[in-house]
Amino acid sequence: MASSSDAYRVVARNRRASHDYAIEETFEAGIALAGSEVKSLRRNQASIMESYVTEKEGELFLINGYIAPYAAAKAFGHEPRRTRKLLMRRREIDRLRGAVRREGMTLIPLSLYFNTRGIAKLSVGLAKGKRKADVRQAIKEREWKRDKARLLRGRG
């Protein structure tokens, strides 16, 4: 059992997401997984860096997410980069589909984790792509904050 201090255990993070996209809102989705995939996730053998979320026939899918093969599964293993179905409420799916179609938003996987009950979840961000100028501005702001903190530390 997870202790009360453990909110959830992160397996994989998409660090480039906040750099390349302006994340407007986040959603939690379950993932349809095979048993060997869950075993690999429990060993932290996954990556969602180059993956994305897409909609097909009214349902959401994680494309190109990597979950390493589980060695002990042998014949009953899984394909590492297979398409995985995301499990969300119909109302949330319809809302996300509408935002993607109308407003030109994108669905980005942010993190893959186990919740307090030990169930694998994917945090999905509704995001808008940043332009090069926006990215440069964000870098300038981050560097200025770092320099400012350094200067203030030097005085105190």
C-alpha positions as CSV (number, residue, x, y, z in Angstrom):
1,M,0.0,0.0,0.0
2,A,1.1,3.6,-0.7
3,S,1.6,5.8,2.3
4,S,-0.4,9.0,2.7
5,S,2.7,11.0,1.7
6,D,3.0,9.2,-1.7
7,A,0.4,11.0,-3.9
8,Y,1.6,9.0,-6.9
9,R,4.7,7.5,-8.4
10,V,5.9,9.0,-11.7
11,V,7.2,6.4,-14.2
12,A,7.9,8.7,-17.2
13,R,7.8,12.5,-17.8
14,N,7.6,14.5,-21.0
15,R,10.1,17.3,-20.1
16,R,9.9,18.9,-23.6
17,A,6.2,19.5,-23.3
18,S,6.3,22.7,-21.3
19,H,9.2,24.0,-23.4
20,D,7.5,23.5,-26.8
21,Y,3.9,24.0,-25.8
22,A,1.8,26.4,-23.7
23,I,-0.3,24.0,-21.6
24,E,-3.8,25.4,-21.0
25,E,-5.4,22.5,-19.0
26,T,-4.5,19.0,-17.8
27,F,-6.6,15.9,-17.7
28,E,-6.1,12.4,-16.2
29,A,-6.7,9.4,-18.3
30,G,-6.5,5.6,-17.7
31,I,-4.6,3.4,-20.2
32,A,-5.6,0.0,-21.5
33,L,-2.5,-2.1,-20.9
34,A,-1.4,-5.7,-21.1
35,G,-0.1,-7.4,-18.0
36,S,3.5,-7.4,-19.3
37,E,3.2,-3.6,-19.9
38,V,2.2,-3.0,-16.3
39,K,5.2,-5.1,-15.1
40,S,7.5,-3.0,-17.2
41,L,6.0,0.2,-15.9
42,R,6.5,-0.9,-12.3
43,R,10.2,-1.3,-13.2
44,N,10.2,2.4,-14.6
45,Q,11.0,1.2,-18.1
46,A,8.9,3.6,-20.2
47,S,9.3,6.8,-22.2
48,I,6.6,9.3,-23.5
49,M,9.1,11.8,-24.9
50,E,8.2,11.4,-28.6
51,S,4.6,10.3,-28.1
52,Y,1.4,12.1,-28.8
53,V,-2.4,11.7,-28.3
54,T,-4.8,11.5,-31.2
55,E,-8.5,10.9,-31.7
56,K,-9.8,8.1,-33.9
57,E,-13.5,7.2,-34.2
58,G,-14.5,9.1,-31.1
59,E,-11.8,7.6,-28.8
60,L,-8.4,8.8,-27.7
61,F,-5.2,6.9,-28.3
62,L,-1.5,7.2,-27.1
63,I,0.7,6.9,-30.2
64,N,4.4,6.0,-30.1
65,G,4.6,5.7,-26.3
66,Y,7.5,3.3,-25.4
67,I,7.1,0.6,-22.8
68,A,10.1,-1.8,-22.7
69,P,9.4,-5.5,-23.3
70,Y,9.1,-7.5,-20.0
71,A,11.8,-10.2,-20.2
72,A,9.9,-12.8,-18.1
73,A,6.8,-12.6,-20.3
74,K,8.5,-14.2,-23.4
75,A,5.7,-15.5,-25.7
76,F,3.0,-13.4,-23.9
77,G,4.9,-10.1,-24.1
78,H,3.8,-6.9,-25.9
79,E,5.0,-4.7,-28.7
80,P,7.0,-1.8,-27.2
81,R,5.5,1.0,-29.3
82,R,2.0,-0.2,-29.9
83,T,-1.0,2.2,-30.0
84,R,-2.7,2.3,-26.5
85,K,-6.3,3.3,-25.9
86,L,-6.9,6.0,-23.3
87,L,-9.8,5.6,-20.9
88,M,-11.7,8.8,-20.2
89,R,-15.3,9.8,-19.7
90,R,-17.3,10.5,-22.9
91,R,-18.0,14.2,-21.8
92,E,-14.2,14.8,-21.4
93,I,-13.4,13.2,-24.7
94,D,-16.0,15.2,-26.5
95,R,-14.7,18.4,-24.9
96,L,-11.1,17.7,-25.9
97,R,-12.1,16.7,-29.5
98,G,-14.0,20.0,-29.8
99,A,-11.0,22.1,-28.5
100,V,-8.6,20.3,-30.9
101,R,-10.9,20.8,-33.9
102,R,-12.1,24.4,-33.2
103,E,-9.2,26.1,-31.5
104,G,-6.3,24.3,-33.1
105,M,-5.1,22.9,-29.8
106,T,-3.0,19.7,-29.4
107,L,-3.1,16.9,-26.9
108,I,0.3,16.2,-25.3
109,P,1.1,13.4,-22.9
110,L,2.8,15.0,-19.8
111,S,3.5,12.2,-17.4
112,L,2.8,8.5,-16.9
113,Y,2.3,7.5,-13.3
114,F,0.7,5.1,-10.8
115,N,-2.0,6.7,-8.6
116,T,-2.4,6.0,-4.9
117,R,-4.4,2.9,-5.7
118,G,-1.6,1.5,-7.9
119,I,-3.5,2.1,-11.2
120,A,-1.5,3.4,-14.2
121,K,-2.6,6.8,-15.4
122,L,-1.5,9.3,-18.1
123,S,-1.6,13.0,-17.5
124,V,-2.7,14.7,-20.8
125,G,-2.3,18.4,-21.5
126,L,-4.5,20.5,-23.8
127,A,-1.8,22.7,-25.3
128,K,-1.1,25.3,-27.9
129,G,2.3,25.2,-29.8
130,K,4.7,27.9,-28.9
131,R,6.4,29.9,-31.7
132,K,10.1,30.3,-31.8
133,A,9.8,33.9,-30.5
134,D,7.7,32.6,-27.6
135,V,10.3,30.0,-26.7
136,R,13.1,32.5,-26.9
137,Q,11.1,34.9,-24.6
138,A,10.5,32.1,-22.1
139,I,14.3,31.3,-22.1
140,K,15.1,35.0,-21.5
141,E,12.6,35.2,-18.6
142,R,14.0,32.0,-17.0
143,E,17.6,33.3,-17.3
144,W,16.6,36.7,-15.8
145,K,14.9,35.0,-12.8
146,R,18.1,32.9,-12.3
147,D,20.4,35.9,-12.5
148,K,18.1,38.0,-10.2
149,A,18.1,35.2,-7.6
150,R,21.9,35.0,-7.8
151,L,22.2,38.8,-7.3
152,L,19.9,38.8,-4.4
153,R,21.7,35.9,-2.8
154,G,25.0,37.8,-3.2
155,R,23.7,40.8,-1.3
156,G,22.2,38.9,1.7
